[in-house]
Amino acid sequence: MIEATTRHGGPAHPGMGFRQFVAFIAAMMAINALGIDIMLPALPAMSSALGITVENQRQFIIAAYVLGFGAAQLFYGPLSDRVGRKPVLLVSLSLFAVASIAATFSTDFTTIVAARLLQGVVAASSRVLAVSIVRDCYSGRQMARVMSLSFIVFLAVPILAPSIGQLILMAGPWPWIFYFLAAFAIAVVTWGWFKLPETLHEDYRRPISVASILSAAREVVTNRYALGYTLATSLLFGGLMGYINSVQQIFADVFQRPAIFTTVFAATAGTMAIGSFFNSRIVERLGTRLVSHTALLGFIAISGVHLAVAAAGYETVLSFAVLLAATMGCFALAASNFNSMAMEPVGHIAGTASSIQGFLSTTGGALVGLLIGQSFNGTTIPVAAGFFLTGVGSLAMVLLVERGKLFQARNAPVAVPA
């Protein structure tokens, strides 16, 4: 059991035990996962109801949310560094519930994309604040362990979300999915209102000013560990978003097996949860670099095999599911540690740093993923190639950050507040 204390020696999250703290962080992160994955089974019904005739256009229902989610993170970090984590969380998630209900009134492609963009903008706080709150309470390998444990719960959402969406569609029309999202957000707000303490210490509050934000941004972009691992994460996330954008079409158009979509999606997402749990068990003993660098090499090797299988015309539902599951497991081991390693040298500006890193990784990943998704051509080649190329790009970034040396434990230089 980790005894959490702040930098000043007090309890990090009074009123919340360690397990409840991990569960709450996971619930915050789950809002974003639900906002993306619960939509997937509803895309055909939404396309029909809203008059979307070009199949690849439906991907913008996902992409608009992720782009709004990425861009707005620049706002929430500085705000939470000034007024605290808790008030920003409660207000933004309440607005997410309002935006979700507003989405039910969409009548065409333009309005649903606008509503989804708004959802993403107000949901962006969840990513920034989850990382910031954990960083307020933990650092180093302990932070990586907490994030991994949160990921285990969080990654149950992609496993269950499409099935939840499908069950909702069996009971009612697609707007009911947005009512479910609103209810989930209200539940998290209520939990946080009563149980979450303010984790930002008074000594670490920063004024909201252009100079302060630029100073923090300069620290992030000039620290090669903070920037390099953020960009490496962005590329991996781009491969994942390419898969998410295309997966419903793959099962409907390539395999012509839409009925098994939610089952296979859950199975492949399940390996991400397994990977995160495995990481939580080994990362404190082996270190973030040994685990994440090994996983990245595995990610590249497996996606390379997948690309070869798809390009040779031997792709089947079984090969797709097995190779994707293995790729997702490696993704979980690499990405959760990359996030922790990117935050380690900038903990004293955790909110602003998290927002800048989140903006870069999410927006960059969304654009890369949209490029991959829009390349869908009736085969699985674009998705497999997307995973392989983003993995290679991520490795190149890691090699630049580590100056050509993989696997070696080291402490990133930490800037200290003036």
DOROFI-885817 format. One record per residue (C-alpha): residue in one letter; residue number from 1; x, y, z. Coordinates in Angstrom, 2 decimals. Example, Ala and Ser with C-alpha at 12.3 -4.5 7.8 and 13.67 -1.06 7.14 Angstrom:
residues 2
[A; 1; [12.30; -4.50; 7.80]] [S; 2; [13.67; -1.06; 7.14]] 
***
This chain:
residues 418
[M; 1; [0.00; 0.00; 0.00]] [I; 2; [1.30; 3.46; -0.92]] [E; 3; [1.06; 6.07; 1.78]] [A; 4; [0.38; 9.24; -0.16]] [T; 5; [1.72; 12.53; 1.15]] [T; 6; [2.13; 15.92; -0.44]] [R; 7; [5.45; 17.62; -0.98]] [H; 8; [4.86; 19.28; 2.39]] [G; 9; [4.32; 16.06; 4.30]] [G; 10; [0.55; 16.14; 4.81]] [P; 11; [-1.88; 13.50; 3.56]] [A; 12; [-2.30; 13.79; -0.21]] [H; 13; [-6.00; 13.01; -0.44]] [P; 14; [-7.66; 13.07; 3.03]] [G; 15; [-11.12; 11.57; 3.04]] [M; 16; [-10.19; 9.23; 0.20]] [G; 17; [-8.33; 6.00; 0.75]] [F; 18; [-5.84; 4.88; -1.86]] [R; 19; [-8.26; 2.54; -3.63]] [Q; 20; [-11.04; 5.12; -3.73]] [F; 21; [-8.56; 7.69; -5.04]] [V; 22; [-7.50; 5.38; -7.87]] [A; 23; [-11.14; 4.61; -8.67]] [F; 24; [-12.04; 8.30; -8.78]] [I; 25; [-9.15; 9.12; -11.11]] [A; 26; [-10.27; 6.22; -13.31]] [A; 27; [-13.84; 7.54; -13.34]] [M; 28; [-12.59; 10.95; -14.46]] [M; 29; [-10.61; 9.36; -17.26]] [A; 30; [-13.55; 7.11; -18.16]] [I; 31; [-15.66; 10.10; -19.16]] [N; 32; [-13.40; 10.65; -22.15]] [A; 33; [-13.35; 6.96; -23.09]] [L; 34; [-17.13; 6.80; -22.87]] [G; 35; [-17.44; 9.95; -24.94]] [I; 36; [-15.60; 8.19; -27.77]] [D; 37; [-16.29; 4.47; -27.61]] [I; 38; [-19.96; 4.42; -26.64]] [M; 39; [-20.67; 6.19; -29.95]] [L; 40; [-19.29; 3.45; -32.19]] [P; 41; [-22.36; 1.17; -32.41]] [A; 42; [-24.59; 4.21; -32.93]] [L; 43; [-22.75; 5.63; -35.96]] [P; 44; [-24.94; 3.87; -38.58]] [A; 45; [-28.18; 4.93; -36.84]] [M; 46; [-26.91; 8.50; -36.39]] [S; 47; [-25.82; 8.64; -40.03]] [S; 48; [-29.28; 7.54; -41.16]] [A; 49; [-31.14; 9.93; -38.84]] [L; 50; [-28.93; 12.92; -39.63]] [G; 51; [-28.65; 12.41; -43.39]] [I; 52; [-24.95; 11.50; -43.54]] [T; 53; [-24.51; 9.78; -46.90]] [V; 54; [-20.69; 9.54; -47.19]] [E; 55; [-19.52; 6.73; -44.89]] [N; 56; [-16.12; 8.24; -44.05]] [Q; 57; [-17.90; 11.43; -42.91]] [R; 58; [-19.29; 9.65; -39.88]] [Q; 59; [-15.71; 9.50; -38.54]] [F; 60; [-16.00; 13.24; -37.83]] [I; 61; [-18.53; 12.45; -35.08]] [I; 62; [-15.57; 10.87; -33.27]] [A; 63; [-12.85; 13.21; -34.54]] [A; 64; [-14.70; 16.43; -33.62]] [Y; 65; [-14.93; 15.31; -30.00]] [V; 66; [-11.24; 14.39; -29.83]] [L; 67; [-10.11; 17.64; -31.50]] [G; 68; [-12.17; 19.72; -29.07]] [F; 69; [-10.86; 17.63; -26.21]] [G; 70; [-7.27; 18.21; -27.29]] [A; 71; [-7.42; 21.92; -28.05]] [A; 72; [-9.26; 22.97; -24.86]] [Q; 73; [-6.66; 21.38; -22.60]] [L; 74; [-4.54; 24.51; -22.99]] [F; 75; [-7.19; 26.39; -21.03]] [Y; 76; [-7.78; 24.05; -18.10]] [G; 77; [-4.17; 23.65; -16.93]] [P; 78; [-3.44; 27.32; -16.16]] [L; 79; [-6.92; 27.73; -14.69]] [S; 80; [-6.50; 24.77; -12.34]] [D; 81; [-3.01; 25.95; -11.36]] [R; 82; [-4.62; 29.19; -10.22]] [V; 83; [-7.99; 28.34; -8.65]] [G; 84; [-7.37; 24.70; -7.78]] [R; 85; [-8.28; 21.32; -9.22]] [K; 86; [-11.63; 20.69; -7.55]] [P; 87; [-13.67; 23.74; -8.67]] [V; 88; [-12.51; 23.39; -12.27]] [L; 89; [-13.44; 19.72; -12.26]] [L; 90; [-16.92; 20.22; -10.81]] [V; 91; [-17.86; 23.07; -13.15]] [S; 92; [-16.46; 21.52; -16.34]] [L; 93; [-18.07; 18.12; -15.82]] [S; 94; [-21.38; 19.79; -15.05]] [L; 95; [-21.07; 21.57; -18.39]] [F; 96; [-20.29; 18.20; -20.01]] [A; 97; [-23.67; 16.96; -18.80]] [V; 98; [-25.34; 20.04; -20.31]] [A; 99; [-23.47; 19.59; -23.63]] [S; 100; [-24.48; 15.93; -23.74]] [I; 101; [-28.14; 16.82; -23.42]] [A; 102; [-27.71; 19.55; -26.06]] [A; 103; [-26.39; 16.92; -28.48]] [T; 104; [-29.73; 15.11; -28.40]] [F; 105; [-31.30; 18.03; -30.31]] [S; 106; [-28.97; 17.62; -33.33]] [T; 107; [-30.82; 17.47; -36.64]] [D; 108; [-28.05; 17.20; -39.26]] [F; 109; [-24.34; 16.52; -39.80]] [T; 110; [-23.28; 20.08; -38.97]] [T; 111; [-25.13; 20.28; -35.66]] [I; 112; [-23.98; 16.89; -34.39]] [V; 113; [-20.35; 17.75; -35.22]] [A; 114; [-20.73; 21.10; -33.43]] [A; 115; [-22.31; 19.40; -30.42]] [R; 116; [-19.57; 16.80; -30.28]] [L; 117; [-16.92; 19.51; -30.53]] [L; 118; [-18.52; 21.26; -27.55]] [Q; 119; [-18.62; 18.00; -25.62]] [G; 120; [-14.91; 17.53; -26.22]] [V; 121; [-14.10; 21.09; -25.16]] [V; 122; [-15.76; 20.74; -21.75]] [A; 123; [-14.55; 17.16; -21.24]] [A; 124; [-10.94; 18.23; -21.75]] [S; 125; [-10.62; 19.03; -18.06]] [S; 126; [-10.82; 15.33; -17.21]] [R; 127; [-7.49; 14.48; -18.85]] [V; 128; [-5.64; 17.54; -17.52]] [L; 129; [-6.97; 17.22; -13.99]] [A; 130; [-6.53; 13.46; -13.73]] [V; 131; [-2.82; 13.76; -14.50]] [S; 132; [-2.42; 16.93; -12.40]] [I; 133; [-4.15; 15.49; -9.33]] [V; 134; [-2.05; 12.32; -9.48]] [R; 135; [1.12; 14.39; -9.93]] [D; 136; [0.12; 16.57; -6.95]] [C; 137; [0.15; 13.42; -4.81]] [Y; 138; [2.81; 11.14; -6.33]] [S; 139; [5.96; 11.19; -8.43]] [G; 140; [8.32; 8.86; -10.26]] [R; 141; [7.58; 5.13; -10.24]] [Q; 142; [4.79; 5.58; -7.69]] [M; 143; [3.04; 7.95; -10.08]] [A; 144; [3.46; 5.39; -12.88]] [R; 145; [1.93; 2.72; -10.64]] [V; 146; [-1.07; 4.88; -9.70]] [M; 147; [-1.65; 5.77; -13.36]] [S; 148; [-1.43; 2.10; -14.32]] [L; 149; [-3.94; 1.08; -11.65]] [S; 150; [-6.26; 3.85; -12.82]] [F; 151; [-5.82; 2.64; -16.37]] [I; 152; [-7.01; -0.84; -15.37]] [V; 153; [-10.38; 0.55; -14.33]] [F; 154; [-10.38; 3.16; -17.09]] [L; 155; [-9.66; 0.56; -19.77]] [A; 156; [-12.66; -1.47; -18.70]] [V; 157; [-14.64; 1.32; -20.33]] [P; 158; [-13.48; 0.62; -23.92]] [I; 159; [-14.23; -3.05; -23.22]] [L; 160; [-17.76; -2.31; -22.08]] [A; 161; [-18.65; 0.98; -23.80]] [P; 162; [-19.63; -0.37; -27.25]] [S; 163; [-21.76; -3.05; -25.59]] [I; 164; [-23.35; -0.41; -23.35]] [G; 165; [-24.06; 1.66; -26.44]] [Q; 166; [-25.57; -1.36; -28.17]] [L; 167; [-27.78; -2.13; -25.17]] [I; 168; [-28.98; 1.47; -25.06]] [L; 169; [-29.84; 1.30; -28.77]] [M; 170; [-31.85; -1.85; -28.13]] [A; 171; [-33.90; 0.03; -25.53]] [G; 172; [-34.28; 3.37; -27.30]] [P; 173; [-33.02; 5.76; -30.02]] [W; 174; [-29.47; 7.08; -30.32]] [P; 175; [-30.11; 10.29; -28.25]] [W; 176; [-30.43; 8.04; -25.20]] [I; 177; [-26.66; 7.48; -25.39]] [F; 178; [-26.14; 11.18; -24.68]] [Y; 179; [-28.53; 11.04; -21.72]] [F; 180; [-26.40; 8.21; -20.34]] [L; 181; [-23.24; 10.32; -20.72]] [A; 182; [-24.92; 13.20; -18.89]] [A; 183; [-25.94; 10.92; -16.01]] [F; 184; [-22.42; 9.50; -15.69]] [A; 185; [-20.90; 12.99; -15.54]] [I; 186; [-23.36; 14.06; -12.85]] [A; 187; [-22.44; 10.97; -10.80]] [V; 188; [-18.71; 11.87; -10.97]] [V; 189; [-19.48; 15.49; -10.03]] [T; 190; [-21.45; 14.33; -6.99]] [W; 191; [-18.66; 11.97; -5.93]] [G; 192; [-16.02; 14.68; -6.29]] [W; 193; [-18.13; 17.27; -4.46]] [F; 194; [-18.35; 15.14; -1.33]] [K; 195; [-15.07; 13.19; -1.34]] [L; 196; [-12.30; 14.86; -3.35]] [P; 197; [-10.04; 17.22; -1.38]] [E; 198; [-8.17; 20.04; -3.05]] [T; 199; [-4.78; 18.54; -3.97]] [L; 200; [-3.04; 21.70; -5.20]] [H; 201; [-0.96; 23.18; -2.37]] [E; 202; [-1.15; 26.94; -1.89]] [D; 203; [2.60; 27.29; -2.55]] [Y; 204; [2.10; 25.92; -6.08]] [R; 205; [-0.71; 28.20; -7.17]] [R; 206; [0.28; 30.31; -10.18]] [P; 207; [-1.27; 33.52; -11.48]] [I; 208; [-3.15; 33.39; -14.76]] [S; 209; [-1.15; 35.62; -17.04]] [V; 210; [0.34; 35.43; -20.50]] [A; 211; [3.82; 35.61; -18.98]] [S; 212; [3.10; 32.77; -16.55]] [I; 213; [1.63; 30.54; -19.25]] [L; 214; [4.48; 31.25; -21.66]] [S; 215; [7.00; 30.57; -18.91]] [A; 216; [5.42; 27.19; -18.19]] [A; 217; [5.13; 26.39; -21.88]] [R; 218; [8.79; 27.21; -22.35]] [E; 219; [9.73; 24.79; -19.57]] [V; 220; [7.71; 22.02; -21.23]] [V; 221; [8.92; 22.52; -24.79]] [T; 222; [12.57; 23.06; -23.84]] [N; 223; [12.82; 20.00; -21.61]] [R; 224; [13.62; 17.17; -23.97]] [Y; 225; [12.08; 14.53; -21.70]] [A; 226; [8.80; 16.42; -21.22]] [L; 227; [8.45; 17.29; -24.91]] [G; 228; [9.95; 14.15; -26.40]] [Y; 229; [7.81; 11.66; -24.51]] [T; 230; [4.73; 13.82; -25.17]] [L; 231; [5.35; 13.64; -28.92]] [A; 232; [6.07; 9.90; -28.70]] [T; 233; [2.71; 9.47; -26.95]] [S; 234; [1.02; 11.61; -29.59]] [L; 235; [2.17; 9.31; -32.37]] [L; 236; [1.02; 6.17; -30.56]] [F; 237; [-2.33; 7.80; -29.84]] [G; 238; [-2.61; 8.66; -33.54]] [G; 239; [-2.38; 4.99; -34.43]] [L; 240; [-5.04; 4.15; -31.84]] [M; 241; [-7.38; 6.87; -33.13]] [G; 242; [-6.94; 5.62; -36.69]] [Y; 243; [-8.17; 2.23; -35.49]] [I; 244; [-11.10; 3.68; -33.53]] [N; 245; [-12.18; 5.86; -36.46]] [S; 246; [-12.19; 2.87; -38.83]] [V; 247; [-13.13; -0.15; -36.73]] [Q; 248; [-16.91; -0.02; -37.18]] [Q; 249; [-16.48; 0.20; -40.97]] [I; 250; [-13.94; -2.63; -40.94]] [F; 251; [-16.38; -5.06; -39.34]] [A; 252; [-19.29; -3.90; -41.49]] [D; 253; [-17.54; -3.53; -44.88]] [V; 254; [-14.35; -5.63; -44.80]] [F; 255; [-15.42; -8.65; -42.76]] [Q; 256; [-19.18; -8.16; -43.22]] [R; 257; [-19.62; -9.28; -39.60]] [P; 258; [-21.10; -6.21; -37.82]] [A; 259; [-22.77; -8.42; -35.23]] [I; 260; [-19.43; -9.43; -33.68]] [F; 261; [-17.99; -5.91; -33.64]] [T; 262; [-18.64; -5.21; -29.94]] [T; 263; [-17.29; -8.62; -28.88]] [V; 264; [-14.02; -8.36; -30.80]] [F; 265; [-13.58; -4.71; -29.83]] [A; 266; [-13.98; -5.67; -26.17]] [A; 267; [-11.46; -8.50; -26.51]] [T; 268; [-8.81; -6.28; -28.08]] [A; 269; [-9.43; -3.53; -25.52]] [G; 270; [-9.16; -6.16; -22.77]] [T; 271; [-5.49; -6.69; -23.50]] [M; 272; [-4.94; -2.98; -22.78]] [A; 273; [-6.36; -3.50; -19.31]] [I; 274; [-4.17; -6.59; -18.85]] [G; 275; [-1.13; -4.62; -20.00]] [S; 276; [-1.84; -1.81; -17.55]] [F; 277; [-2.33; -4.24; -14.67]] [F; 278; [0.93; -6.00; -15.57]] [N; 279; [2.66; -2.64; -15.71]] [S; 280; [1.40; -1.72; -12.23]] [R; 281; [2.98; -4.92; -10.89]] [I; 282; [6.41; -4.53; -12.48]] [V; 283; [7.09; -0.85; -13.09]] [E; 284; [8.39; 0.00; -9.60]] [R; 285; [10.80; -2.93; -9.75]] [L; 286; [11.95; -2.69; -13.37]] [G; 287; [11.55; 1.03; -14.06]] [T; 288; [9.56; 2.98; -16.60]] [R; 289; [12.20; 2.96; -19.32]] [L; 290; [12.88; -0.77; -19.41]] [V; 291; [9.15; -1.56; -19.49]] [S; 292; [8.05; 1.11; -21.96]] [H; 293; [10.95; 0.79; -24.40]] [T; 294; [10.56; -2.98; -24.56]] [A; 295; [6.81; -2.58; -25.12]] [L; 296; [7.40; -0.06; -27.90]] [L; 297; [9.67; -2.48; -29.75]] [G; 298; [6.98; -5.14; -29.36]] [F; 299; [4.37; -2.70; -30.67]] [I; 300; [6.42; -2.10; -33.82]] [A; 301; [7.19; -5.78; -34.40]] [I; 302; [3.58; -6.93; -34.02]] [S; 303; [2.11; -4.13; -36.13]] [G; 304; [4.75; -4.85; -38.77]] [V; 305; [3.60; -8.48; -38.92]] [H; 306; [0.00; -7.26; -39.13]] [L; 307; [0.83; -4.96; -42.03]] [A; 308; [2.53; -7.81; -43.88]] [V; 309; [-0.46; -10.11; -43.35]] [A; 310; [-2.93; -7.46; -44.53]] [A; 311; [-0.85; -6.42; -47.54]] [A; 312; [-0.45; -10.07; -48.62]] [G; 313; [-4.23; -10.53; -48.59]] [Y; 314; [-4.32; -13.06; -45.75]] [E; 315; [-6.28; -10.94; -43.26]] [T; 316; [-9.16; -12.67; -41.48]] [V; 317; [-11.29; -11.75; -38.50]] [L; 318; [-9.10; -14.02; -36.36]] [S; 319; [-5.78; -12.57; -37.54]] [F; 320; [-7.13; -9.04; -37.13]] [A; 321; [-8.36; -9.70; -33.58]] [V; 322; [-5.25; -11.54; -32.39]] [L; 323; [-2.73; -9.08; -33.83]] [L; 324; [-4.73; -6.05; -32.66]] [A; 325; [-5.03; -7.52; -29.17]] [A; 326; [-1.26; -7.98; -28.94]] [T; 327; [-0.68; -4.46; -30.28]] [M; 328; [-3.07; -2.98; -27.71]] [G; 329; [-1.26; -4.75; -24.87]] [C; 330; [2.03; -3.20; -25.94]] [F; 331; [0.34; 0.18; -26.35]] [A; 332; [-0.83; 0.11; -22.72]] [L; 333; [2.64; -0.73; -21.40]] [A; 334; [4.28; 2.02; -23.43]] [A; 335; [1.75; 4.86; -23.25]] [S; 336; [1.03; 4.84; -19.50]] [N; 337; [4.75; 5.07; -18.74]] [F; 338; [5.42; 7.66; -21.44]] [N; 339; [2.80; 9.93; -19.81]] [S; 340; [4.45; 9.59; -16.40]] [M; 341; [7.93; 10.16; -17.81]] [A; 342; [6.75; 13.29; -19.65]] [M; 343; [5.30; 14.74; -16.41]] [E; 344; [8.20; 13.86; -14.11]] [P; 345; [10.44; 16.90; -14.78]] [V; 346; [7.61; 19.45; -14.68]] [G; 347; [5.72; 18.45; -11.52]] [H; 348; [5.84; 21.94; -10.00]] [I; 349; [3.68; 23.22; -12.88]] [A; 350; [1.64; 20.04; -13.17]] [G; 351; [-1.63; 21.64; -14.27]] [T; 352; [-0.22; 23.86; -17.00]] [A; 353; [2.29; 21.21; -18.08]] [S; 354; [-0.43; 18.58; -18.28]] [S; 355; [-2.60; 20.88; -20.40]] [I; 356; [0.22; 21.63; -22.83]] [Q; 357; [1.23; 17.99; -23.09]] [G; 358; [-2.41; 16.96; -23.43]] [F; 359; [-2.96; 19.50; -26.19]] [L; 360; [0.05; 18.26; -28.12]] [S; 361; [-0.61; 14.54; -27.68]] [T; 362; [-4.39; 14.58; -28.12]] [T; 363; [-4.66; 17.10; -30.94]] [G; 364; [-1.68; 15.64; -32.77]] [G; 365; [-2.99; 12.11; -32.27]] [A; 366; [-6.50; 13.12; -33.42]] [L; 367; [-5.15; 14.63; -36.65]] [V; 368; [-2.94; 11.60; -37.35]] [G; 369; [-5.86; 9.31; -36.55]] [L; 370; [-8.19; 11.25; -38.83]] [L; 371; [-5.65; 10.94; -41.64]] [I; 372; [-5.48; 7.19; -41.11]] [G; 373; [-9.26; 6.90; -40.83]] [Q; 374; [-9.93; 8.90; -43.97]] [S; 375; [-7.54; 6.55; -45.79]] [F; 376; [-9.96; 3.66; -45.24]] [N; 377; [-10.22; 1.87; -48.58]] [G; 378; [-12.19; -1.26; -47.84]] [T; 379; [-9.19; -3.13; -46.38]] [T; 380; [-7.38; -3.27; -43.04]] [I; 381; [-4.12; -2.06; -44.59]] [P; 382; [-4.48; 1.61; -43.56]] [V; 383; [-5.05; 0.69; -39.90]] [A; 384; [-2.15; -1.79; -39.81]] [A; 385; [0.14; 0.66; -41.60]] [G; 386; [-0.96; 3.41; -39.23]] [F; 387; [0.05; 1.40; -36.18]] [F; 388; [3.40; 0.42; -37.71]] [L; 389; [4.37; 3.90; -38.91]] [T; 390; [3.31; 5.67; -35.72]] [G; 391; [5.27; 3.10; -33.72]] [V; 392; [8.39; 3.69; -35.80]] [G; 393; [7.96; 7.45; -35.42]] [S; 394; [7.53; 7.09; -31.67]] [L; 395; [10.72; 5.02; -31.47]] [A; 396; [12.61; 7.68; -33.41]] [M; 397; [11.43; 10.29; -30.92]] [V; 398; [12.45; 8.14; -27.93]] [L; 399; [15.90; 7.59; -29.43]] [L; 400; [16.32; 11.36; -29.79]] [V; 401; [15.23; 11.95; -26.19]] [E; 402; [17.46; 9.22; -24.77]] [R; 403; [20.34; 10.04; -27.12]] [G; 404; [20.30; 6.61; -28.68]] [K; 405; [20.25; 4.62; -25.42]] [L; 406; [17.19; 2.55; -24.59]] [F; 407; [16.19; 0.74; -21.39]] [Q; 408; [18.51; 2.68; -19.04]] [A; 409; [17.01; 4.07; -15.83]] [R; 410; [17.80; 7.72; -15.28]] [N; 411; [16.41; 10.81; -13.65]] [A; 412; [15.21; 13.53; -15.98]] [P; 413; [16.50; 17.02; -15.10]] [V; 414; [13.81; 18.79; -13.09]] [A; 415; [13.30; 22.50; -13.30]] [V; 416; [12.55; 24.15; -9.97]] [P; 417; [10.24; 27.08; -9.40]] [A; 418; [11.89; 30.44; -8.92]] 
***
